Amino acid sequence: MTFPKYPEYKDSGVEWLGEVPAHWEIKPLKYVATYNDEVLPESTPDDYPIKYVEISDVDDQLGITGWSEHSFSSAPSRARRVLKNGDVLISTVRTYLRAIAPVIEPPENLVGSTGFAAIRPVLGVYHFALLGYTLRAEWFISHIIARSVGVSYPAINASDLAALPLPVPPWKEQQSIAAFLDHETARIDALVKEQQRLIELLKDKRQAVISHAVTKGLDPDAPMKDSGVEWLGEVPAHWGIVKFLRCVKIAEGQVDPKLEEYREKILIAPNHVESATGRVLSLETAESQGAESGKYVCRAGDVAYSKIRPALRKACVVDKEVLCSADMYPLRPLINLTSDYLLWSILSEPFSRLTALESERVAMPKINRESLNEIYMAVPPLEEQASISDHISQETQRLDQLTSIATEAIELLSERRSALISAAVTGKIDVRGWKAEKHSEQPEVLMAAEERATYA
């Protein structure tokens, strides 16, 4: 779908706005909206109920994502900004977080942090829905961030924010632009949700592939037996059922990462490993991480496994000697077990569920050596372990590729959404003649996303 341009433009006089339609005006925000109009007075009754929105509850794409409930007396002292329908919240602190969102049909007693500027459009001067789009346009957010002062805690004064210039179309045109953006962004958002749902389905499928292969094998006609282990259920009759300590050695003995022989070695910690995939996200040496406390040595072929929060399934096979954090176990497969099969077993849903259950018995979720050693493992013959590992690798790679396609589609849709908003609120496209059509032609990027969803 393409849109015409306006017949005539003029220089806005604002470098980062460029040209705007000739009949539009350029005004400071404070000429079309007020800010911080209402605050809760200190005389508010102690039992007055508050729904409190803080900076972490606001996202420039998703809007207000939640709030916490308090009485006035128990609420944070910064819970003071009274919010009304049509307001736009803009964080004036840590502006790089891009915490900007319109307030749409808020619940009763919604209150924002004093870390926000609550912008309220002047009735009949600037349309509330259009203001929500304009203040979230990329060029506006960029200039809020650029004008913020401070390194670790950049902030902008509400008065400086209110002085930023905005393009101001005639009132009727504002209504048309707002209606257009409401319709088009809703269509894009719906496609994004479909792609997100697809990603979740692919994650579930990935997990199912792993779990089935390491507990049931690849041959659907193989005779089965009761494993005698609740979390395993039935397994192929020719598989062995052995305790973890019989097929895996949990390496012991920590080393000093500051010693010359260790400080240049790669140090893997849980934060370096992607949850549930076995992929290492980044590699850093012990020295570059400033490591000081004791670490374990992982040999090539060991599986580094995070004992902290095992439900996150953070484990990976190491291909050379490295160090691993004291929050991880170096798991060394014994002669009857391969490294890859051990990894996939650890990443399986049943194993993860069991270790998570064991870890909940302590304050910080953690699986200890004793509990890990007592877990029973299903162990196929070595040749079958290799076949199962190859099958899982191929299937997960295929599913990961589809996930990447869906992720790329979301990125393209998000870019399209942002570009559409910026173009409409600055007059780069003329939507005065636009009418919502039930079966209107999809923009090219939306069609591409839908085709990918169908393919997946």
N, C-alpha and C positions, 0 to 999 in steps of 0.2 A: 504494500500500500504506500503510495506517495502522496504528498500534500503540496499544494501550491505555496509560493512565497507571496508576501504582500506586494502590491504594485509599487510602493514607494517607501524608501528607507531614509533615515537620517543618522548622523553621528550622535551617539548617546552622550558624548563628552566623558564617558567612563571607559578607560582603556580596556578593562576586562569584560565589558559588556559589548563593545563594538557598536555596530549599527542596530537600530531598532526601527519598527514601523514609524513612519513619519508622523502619524497622529497620536502616538503614545507619549506619555510623559515620563520623566525620570525624577523620582523624589526619594529623599531619605526615608528609611523605614519608619522613623518616628512621626512622619507626616501622614502615614496611612494606618498606623497601629500604635497602641500604647503598650507599656510593658510594666510588669510587676504591679498590677493594679490592686490586687487584694492579698492581704496576709492575715493569718490567724493571730488575733491579739493575745497578749499574755493573760488576759482576763478570761480566756476560753475555759469552760468548766473542765476539771480534771478527767471526767468520765466521757468527754466528747469523743465519739469514735472517728478514727482517721484511717483512710486508705492512702498509704504513703508511697510515693514514687521517687526512687533515687536514680542516680545516673546509670547504674547497671541494669535498670529496668527499661531503658530506652534505646532503640536502635533506629537508624535513619531509614532502613528498609522495612523493618517489621513493625515499627511504631512502638507504642507502650506495650511491653510484653508481660507486665505483671505489677504487683504492688504488695506491700506488707501491711497488715492491719494492727493498729495500736489504739490505745486511748491517748488523749492529749498529754496526760502526765507521763506516760511511758514512752511516748514517741521521741525520736531524736530531736534535739533542739533546732536543727535545720529544717524540720518538717513544718514549713510555714506558708508556702505559696499556694493560694487557693486557685484551683483550676476549673475552668468552665468550658463547655462545648465550643469549639472553634478556636481555642487558644492554640498556640504552637510553643512547645517546650524546646529551648535551646540551651544546652549546657555551656556555661561561661567558664567552667574550669575543666582541665584536661580535655580541651577541645578536639584533640586528635582522636578521641573516642567516637566522634561524630554522633553524639547523643542528641538527636533532633527528631521530634515527632509531633504530629498534630494531635490534639485532644478531641476525640470523636465519641460522642454519646457517653461521657464518663459516668461512673457510678457516683452515688451521693458521697459527699465529703472526700473527694479525691484531692490530695494535697501533694505538692511537689517540693523537692529540696530547694533551699536558697542557693544551691549551686546552679540552678536553672534561671534563665530569664523566661518569664511567661509572657509571650507576645500575644496581644489581643487586637484583632483588626477592628478598625473603626467602621461601624455599621454603615453600609451604603457607599463606602469609599474603597475598600479592598475586600474582595470576596474571601470568606474564611477558608474555603477549600483550596482556592488558588494560592493563598498565602502558605498553606501547608506544603504545597508543591514547590513554590518559589524558594522558600527557606531551606528546602532539602535539595535544591539543584546543586550540581557539582561545583559550579563556579562560585556559588554563595558560600558553601561549606569550606571550600579552599581558601576563601578570603577571610573567613572567621579564623581558621587555623593560622594563616599567615600573619594576622594582626594580633595574635595572642602573645602575651609576654611571659617569659619564664622558661627555664630549660626543663626541669624535672616536673613542674606542675604548671604548664602554660595556661594562661587565663586571659579573658577579655572582659572589660567593664561593660555592663549592660548599656551604658550611655554611648560607648564607642560602637557597640553592636547596632544600636538604634540609629546611628548616623550613617550606616552603610546604605548606598543608593539601590533602589529597585526600579525596574520598568513597571509603569502603571498604565495598563490599557483602559479604555472606557469601560464603564460598569457592565454593560450588556456583553461586551466582548470577554470580560473576565468570567462571566457565567458560562459562556460557550467553551472557553479554554478549560475551565474546571470540569465541566461535564465530559468533555473529550478525554481528559486525563483520567478521570474516574473510570470511564469505560475501558480505555486502552490498557491502563495499568492493571485493572482487574483481570483482563484477558491474559496478560503476561504472567501475573501472579498465579493464576490458575494452572498455567503450563509449568511454572516453576514447581508448584506443589506436586504435579504429576511426576515430574522428574525426580523430586525428592522421595516420593513414594516408591518409584522404581528402584532408586538406590537402596532403600531399606529392604525391598524384596530381594535384590541381588545379594545384599549382605546375609540375609536369612538363608538364601540358596547356597551361598558359599559355605556357611557354617554347617548346613545340612550335608553337603558333599563330604566335608572333612569328617564329621561325626559318623556318618554311615560307613564310610570306607574303613575307618580304624576300629569299628566294632562289629561290622557285618561282612567286611571283605568285598570283593568285586564279583564273585561268582554267585548269582542269585539261586543256583541249583545246589550249592554246597550243603551237605548235611550239617545241621546245627545241634548244639548242645547247650544246656543251661550252664552258664559260667559259675553259678553259685555266688555271684557278686551282683548286688542290686543295681549298681550304676551301669554295669555292662549288659545285663540281661543275657539273651542267647547270643552265642558267638559260633563261628565255624568249628565243627567238631575236632578238626586237626590242630587248632590253635592251642598254645600253652597259656595258662593263667598263672602268673607269678607275681610275687610282691615286688614293689618298686626297687627295694634294696637288693633284689636278686638279679636285676638287669640294668640298674643304673647306680653309679657311684656319685654321691654328692661330695665334690672336692672340698677339702678343708685347708686351713692354714692361710693366713693373710700375709701380704707383703707390704712394705712401705713404698708408696708410689713416688716418694721424693728421691729415692735412690736412683743413681744414674742409669742402672740397667732397666728401670721400669718407667721413668718419667716420660720417655718418648714413645711409649707404647700407647696404642688406642685404649681408651677407657670407656666401657659401655655401662650406662646407667639406664634405669627404666625409661627415662624421658627420651632416650635415643631410639627406642623401639616402638614401632607402631602397634597399637592394640589389635590383637586377633589375627594379624597377617603374617607375623614372622619377619617383617621387613625392618631393616635398620634405617632410620631416617637421617642420621648424620654421624660423622666420625670425628672425634676430637681426642687429642692426646691427654694423658694425665696431667702433664705440665700446663697445657693450655686451659685446663679446667681448674687449675689451682688445687689439685687433689692433695690432701694431707693425711687423712685417716687411712687405716688399713683396707686393702682391696684383695680380691681373689685373682688368681691366675687362671685363665681359661685357655686350654690347649685347642689346637685346630681340631674341629669335629665335635667339640663340646657344645652343649646347648645352654646358653645363658638365660636363666629363668627368674623373673621377678617374683620374690616371695611376698612382696608388699602388694596388697589388693589383688590377689590372684584372679579375681573375676575380670580384670582388664586384659588377661591373657597376653602378657608381654613376655615373649620368648623369641630367641633367634639362634640359628646355628652359626658359630664363628668359623671362619675359614683359615685363620692363622692365630698364633698366640696373642692374646690380648689380656687386658685387665677387665674385671667387672666389679661394679659397685658392691659394697657389703649388703645392699638391699636385694641382691640377686644371688642365685645359686649357680655354680658351674656344674652342670649335669653331664657326667661322662658315661656314654653308653658302654655296656660290657659286650662281650663277644657275641651274644645272641640278639643284639639290637642295633639298628642303624641310627645315625644321628637324625636323618630326615624323618624316619618313622616316629622317633621319640618326639620330635617337634610337633608333628601333626597330631599325635596323641594328646599332647599337652594343650594344643589349641582346640581340641574337640569340645563340644558342648558338655557331654557327661563328665569329663575330667575336670573341666573348669567349674562346673556346678558343684562337684564334690569338694574341690579345694577351697572354693569360696565358702562353703558350709563349714569346713574345718577352721577356716581363718576367722570366722565370726565369733569364735569362742574367746577371743582376746580383744582388748580395747582398740588397738590398731589392727585392722584386718591383715593377717600375716600367716602364711603356712609354715610351720616349723619343720625341721628335719625329721623328727620322729613321726609326725603325722604323714609327711610325704612318703617316707620309707614304708609305711604300712598300707599304702594304696595298692590295690591289685591292678595289674596291667594285662591286657590281651596281647599276646605276642605271636604273630604268625611266623612261619619259616622265613629265613632271610630273603630268599628269592621273591617271596610274595610281598614282603615288606617293600622291596624295591619297586615292584609293580604298582602297589598301592600308592607309594610316594609319587611315582611318575604320573599316575592317574590324577591324584589330587593337584599336583603342580599344573598339569594341563588344564584341568577344569577351573581352578582358581584364576589362572591367567586369563582364560576366556571371560570369566565373570568380572574380573578386574578391568578388562578392556571395555566391557559394556558399562561398567560404573564410570570409567573415565569419559566415555562418550556422553553419558547423562550429566556428569559434572561440567563438562565443557558446554553442554546445552544450557545449563543454569547460568554459567558465566556469560554466555552470549545474550541470553534473555535479560540478565541484569544490566548488561551494557546497553542493550536496546532500550530498556526502561529508563535508565538514567539519561540517555541521549534524547529520548522523546520528551521527557520532562523539561530538560534544558532548552530544547528547540521551541517548545510551545510557550514557555513562560518568558522567553526573550524575543518572541515574534519571528523566529527564523522560519516558521511554517505558519500558514494562514488556515485556521480551522473554523473560520466563521461559517462556512457552508457545510461543515461536517454534520452528518446525521448518523446516529447509531443504527446499524443494520444487524439483524439477527444472524445472518449468514454472510457477513462481509468477508472480503478476501483477506486471508492471513498475510501479515508481513512476512517477508522471506525468511527471516531468522526464526519466526514462530513455526513456519512450515517445516523448516529443517529440524527443529526440536521435536515436532510431532512425529516426523518420519523416523527419527532415532528412537523415540519411545516405542513406536510400533515394531521396529526391528528388534529391540531388546526383548 
